Amino acid sequence: MDEMKGPSRKAPVVHARHIAIYLTRRITGDSWKHIGSHLGNRDHTSIMHGYQKIDDMLHHDKDLLAQVKFLKKQLEDQ
């Protein structure tokens, strides 16, 4: 979690951060600003970009779609 909140631009960290953004928005409906405040005080436009990137990828990447569905179910069952 510390890496996702931090400034890292390493691809695996950024990808995980974007998935977290996507799931947070889909499950909670929180504002872009609120989500950004929990992920290292990121600007709302960065949060919107991360969400849109995952949303676009889900249309083409079946493995990612399965991963996101699995994570969403795990979070909703808690």
C-alpha positions in Angstrom: 0.0 0.0 0.0 2.9 2.4 0.8 4.2 1.9 -2.8 0.8 2.7 -4.3 0.6 5.9 -2.3 4.2 6.8 -3.1 5.7 8.5 -6.1 6.8 5.3 -7.9 6.3 5.2 -11.6 7.3 1.5 -12.0 4.9 -0.2 -14.3 3.6 -2.9 -11.8 3.0 -0.2 -9.1 1.2 2.1 -11.5 -0.9 -0.8 -12.8 -1.9 -1.8 -9.3 -2.6 1.8 -8.4 -4.9 2.2 -11.5 -6.8 -1.0 -10.6 -7.3 0.4 -7.0 -8.6 3.6 -8.5 -11.0 1.8 -10.8 -12.3 -0.5 -8.0 -12.6 2.4 -5.5 -14.7 4.5 -7.9 -16.9 1.6 -9.0 -17.6 0.3 -5.5 -17.8 3.5 -3.5 -18.6 6.2 -6.1 -16.2 8.5 -4.2 -15.1 11.7 -5.9 -11.9 11.8 -7.9 -10.5 14.2 -5.4 -11.3 12.0 -2.4 -9.8 8.9 -4.1 -6.7 11.0 -4.9 -6.4 12.1 -1.3 -6.1 8.5 -0.2 -3.5 7.6 -2.9 -0.7 10.0 -2.0 -2.7 13.3 -2.5 -2.7 12.8 -6.3 -4.5 15.3 -8.5 -8.0 14.5 -9.6 -7.0 14.4 -13.2 -4.4 11.7 -12.5 -7.1 9.7 -10.8 -9.4 10.1 -13.7 -6.7 9.0 -16.1 -6.0 5.9 -14.1 -9.7 5.0 -14.0 -10.1 5.6 -17.8 -7.0 3.5 -18.6 -8.3 0.5 -16.8 -11.8 1.0 -18.1 -10.4 1.0 -21.7 -8.2 -2.0 -21.1 -11.1 -4.1 -19.7 -12.6 -4.1 -23.2 -9.6 -5.9 -24.7 -7.9 -7.8 -21.9 -9.8 -10.8 -20.7 -7.2 -11.6 -18.0 -7.5 -8.1 -16.6 -11.3 -8.4 -16.7 -11.2 -11.6 -14.7 -8.7 -10.2 -12.2 -10.8 -7.0 -11.6 -14.0 -9.1 -11.3 -12.3 -11.3 -8.7 -11.0 -8.4 -6.7 -14.3 -6.6 -6.8 -16.1 -9.7 -5.5 -13.5 -10.1 -2.7 -13.9 -6.5 -1.6 -17.7 -6.6 -1.8 -17.8 -9.8 0.3 -15.9 -8.2 3.2 
